[in-house]
């Protein structure tokens, strides 16, 4: 049974409320469509379950939801909290725009709140540092540049932080730093599909079609680190509706978003590359307007679920397995080989 978030590779947690499906502390289900999601409490994204026990788990969740008194509901969406702390989200029969606005509004709203708290904490820490330095008789001008960089990193995040580890179809694992998102771009491939130029540690590659969509779905949430308020989310949903479908929105955006960072993939343009490194939040994927970035994340997520529900569950299961493997790789990066060897010796009784 899969226990890792497809998108951020963090552990999804456990519940004791649903014996048929003990993964996750927040579950969302739609009995009429046969869908069951685990909502990651780290990145707030919805992981569609490809497991064979989905129907049994959905039926158990429905029974548990109806037996729970602590719940709130509208005509289409209900929330219930059971005794072990598990939260159930019951989806009824809402119109697609209504469901999208609710689902992503909750997701982006939580992400926005979390990012603002982190940024606020960073600003407070910066203020304390300035006050402490002044009390010690240290002039602010003496380390002004460091203060500016510290404050910028607290608000925007460190440009050198690895924000995603993604795997290409050929097995290559690509660590993506935050500044690499400002050096990556989407566009239209020669065959008309989506194209993604992705910068990562010690390299860059171009992906097309379904693989470009899969990888873009993994990195775009890092571009949308600050989420969005209800108004911005509603406008993003409207953009998808105006396009006609998530797939058509992605196609139109690919036409409207040329490779603004194409020069960064040329080996002899070090000046532009250096500029992007220090101002990563203004270029590449960050250069898209907020509504388009949020709408792109929604559209890519819904497209992946649509393909899964149309019979490509083996592909979704492969994605889950990759998430588990990448999480294992990320954990092992922090452990020296000597420690692994000692564990092996203890296991063998040596």
Secondary structure, 3 states (H helix, E strand, C coil): CCCECCCCCCECCECCCCCCCCECCEEEEECCCCEEEEECCCCCCEEECCCCCHHHHHHHHHHHHHHCCCEEECCCEEEEECCCCCEEEEECCCCHHHHHHHHHHHHHHHHHHHHHHHHHHHHHHHHHHHHHHHHCCCCHHHHHHHHHHHHHHHHHCCCCCEEEEEECCCCCEEEEEHHHHCCCEEEECCCCCEEEEEEECCEEEEEEHHHHHHHHHHHHHHHCCCCCCHHHHHHHHHHHHHHCCHHHHHHHHHHHCCCCCHHHHCCCCHHHHHHHHHCHHHCHHHHCCHHHHHHHHHHHHHHHHHHHHCCCHHHHHHHHHHHHHHHHHHHHCCCCHHHHHHHHHHHCCC
